[in-house]
């Protein structure tokens, strides 16, 4: 599936995660999530410094059709939010894999290993 980049990891809740050069992890929503939500008009993102567990709801995405929670894919601390997404949420409609929402720094030992690879995520969304 062309809308599932191979270099990312995925959650069953349709978030993607990418390890950055500084060791933090950027998190965004997938093309599948964006397509199902429709035109995105608003993001509520977590506060920098917030400590989260994997699976915790950390924000909200709103579209013209619905609102949905955003979940943390891993345990750690929120270290940055993407102000560009807050100011221009519609950018995610065009490039969901380029527009990260927040970055999280994991504690030693926490990783994205329990998340889906591109092949498994493609199978998940193809079945929906």
TANOR-V804844 format. One record per pair of residues at least 4 apart in sequence whose ideal C-beta (glycine too) atoms are under 7 Angstrom apart, sorted by the first residue. I is the first residue (numbers start at 1). J is the second residue. Records with the same first field share a line. If there is no record, write none. Layout:
I: J, J
This chain:
1: 122, 126
3: 31
4: 118, 121, 122
5: 97, 118
6: 118
7: 18
8: 16, 17, 18, 118
9: 17, 112, 115, 116, 117
10: 16, 30, 115, 116, 121
11: 15, 71, 73, 115
12: 124
13: 71
14: 29, 30, 32, 33
15: 27, 28, 29, 30, 70, 71, 73
16: 28, 30, 97
17: 25, 27, 73, 74, 112, 115
18: 25, 26
19: 25
20: 24, 25, 26, 103
23: 105
24: 79, 103, 104, 105
25: 74, 103, 104, 106, 112
26: 100, 103
27: 73, 100, 101, 102, 104
28: 96, 97, 99, 100, 101
29: 33, 34, 61, 70, 92, 96
30: 96
31: 35, 96, 97
32: 36, 125
33: 37
34: 40, 92, 93, 96
37: 61, 63, 65, 66, 68
38: 63, 64, 65
39: 63, 64, 90, 93
40: 61, 63, 89, 90, 92, 93
41: 62, 63, 64, 89
42: 62, 89
43: 59, 61, 85, 86, 89, 101
44: 59, 60
45: 59, 81, 86, 101, 102
46: 50, 58, 59, 78, 81, 102
47: 78
48: 78, 79, 80, 81
49: 77, 78
50: 78
51: 77
52: 56, 58, 72, 75, 76, 78
53: 72, 75
54: 72, 73, 74, 75
55: 71, 72
56: 71, 72
57: 69, 71
58: 70, 71, 72
59: 70, 101
60: 67, 69, 70
61: 68, 70
62: 67
70: 101
72: 104
73: 112, 115
74: 104, 106, 110, 112
75: 106, 107, 110
76: 104, 105, 106, 107, 110
77: 104, 105
78: 102, 104
79: 103, 104, 105
80: 102, 103
81: 102
82: 99, 100, 101, 102
83: 87
84: 88, 91
85: 89, 91, 92, 99, 101
91: 95, 99
92: 96, 99
95: 99
106: 110, 111
116: 120, 121, 124
118: 122
119: 123
120: 124
121: 125
122: 126
123: 127
